[in-house]
Amino acid sequence: MNFNFSFLLAAAWLSFKEGNHRPRRLLRLLFVACLGVVSFAGLSQAQPPSPKLNQPGIEEVDRPQWKFFRYREDWSVLKDVPEPQRADPWDQIKYLPLDEQGAVWASFGGHMRLRFEDWTDFSFGAPATSDDAFLLWRLLLHSDLHLGKNLRVFVEGKSALSEGRDLPDGRRTLDFDTIALQQAFIDLRIHLPRQATLVLRPGRQSMGFGKQRLVSTLPWGNTLRAWDGITGILQAGEWKTHGFWSRFAPVQKYEFNDSDEGSEFFGVYGMGKIARTGLDLYWLGIDREGQSFNGTAGTESRQTLGARIWGGFPNTSFDYDLEGAHQFGNLGSGGINAYMVATQVGYRFADGWGRPRVFLGFDYASGDDSSGSDVETFNQLFPLGHAHLGFMDIIGRQNIIDFNQGVALHPARKLTVNANGHLFWRASDADALYNAGGGVVRKGNAATARNVGSEVDFTAKFKFDRHLLGLFGYSHFFAGDFIQDSGADNDVDFIYLQFQYTF
């Protein structure tokens, strides 16, 4: 295992750092991808597959599926499983009874992630240091202590490092956080009438709601997001409602990540089903000091009211997803009136090769019609833009129109291949172009054109075994009229190779 991993790392690093010619670098990246597949496939085959767990009197019990939010995994299924049947090497730390009855128990785990990134003409070729290849890695470790059925303590630490990144901003807070506390909270479960429950969760925590268009811990980012606060989770039948108040805890690369006293985030998010239709209803509030949108600045007090419905059309292979939100409030002396709409319709070919799913989508987020007055720019809050507006994160859900389409294939049992495309325009030619982090890519007055460009994304995901996941991707951004008329206008290439081991 160590030899294979070291060989992969060394070969990748040499490939990235030698030369800058784009075709040669692409060939080197493809070579590294193949090397990774061979290396880790050998590791996977060297370990026997993890069988299902057999309990006395029960035919089979599956281990929990890995979740990004690890506190959602319930490892108490191992309680009555004899030691000889715990075949997975990590089973010994997934359920550790601390009393004779097994009511008090602990679970430990984590994941290790390694990603190589290669960029050509980052920021459309400006400044000169726009070509680079570098390494990101992340380690997450957690402990989950259950003190009976109604009390638990969950703690998760992280280390996220970046090596060799020479692009603008160097080691960004998005990439680098030496050692930090990602989560540390207590869950107190209260039983209510009619089998309802209320969980009170004070402490540092990660959050992600619905399709994570507006609230996400940002799994793609190396350092993740976290909030300090309190959450109440009400479960009643098929409905689950989160009510929360929090302060965002920004990354401080070499110090403890204290929460920002000038940034409060709060709201109510409800999720449930009516018949076969999924429904989300939410109210999100944010109060932040020192904010600026298109020439209007001051303290931002913004409310977001939104809803999402999704599901499948009866007796068909079509599925749908529709979300909309309206924002109001104040920014300094200006009022806020903004909105967004996101839609997608898909179709699954159940009998086709690779069981393909094709989809068409449309995203709209309002922009500002004039600078320095009332604000019509939608605030994307804390989004997972990576999954919705292109894997390159050049585009954010602010002042944007996006027509998107794609296809997903499963050509083999462990392999998933995706191809997605995006066509981008500015919603208003008086407002800026914003990226996935809310930063200004180009100012609104830089040019009058609305066409931003287009992006294509190709990804291949391979599940070597239940612990190891590989991901390879290539993205290309074609610069449109607005980019060409407002500054550096080179097309952008992005290639990455990622491995994650979860335990």
Secondary structure, DSSP 4 states (H G I P E B T S, - for coil): -HHHHHHHHHHHHHHHHS---HHHHHHHHHHHHHHHHHHHHHHHHHSPPPPPEEETTEEEEPPPPP-SSGGG--GGGGTT--GGG--STTHHHH-EE-STTSSEEEEEEEEEEEEEEEEESGGGG-SS---EEEEEEEEEEEEEEEESSSEEEEEEEEEEEEES--STTSS-TTT-EEEEEEEEEEEEEEE-STT-EEEEEEEEE----TT-SSB---TTSSS---EEEEEEEEEETTEEEEEEEEEE----TTS-----TTEEEEEEEEEEEETTEEEEEEEEEEEEEEEEETTEEEEEEEEEEEEEEEEE-TTSSEEEEEEEEEEEEEETTEEEEEEEEEEEEEEE-TTSTT--EEEEEEEEE---SSTTSSB------B--GGGTS-TT----SSSEEEEEEEEEEEEETTEEEEEEEEEEE-S-TTS-EE-TTS-EEE-GGG-S--EEEEEEEEEEEEE-SSSEEEEEEEEEEEE-HHHHHHS----EEEEEEEEEEE-
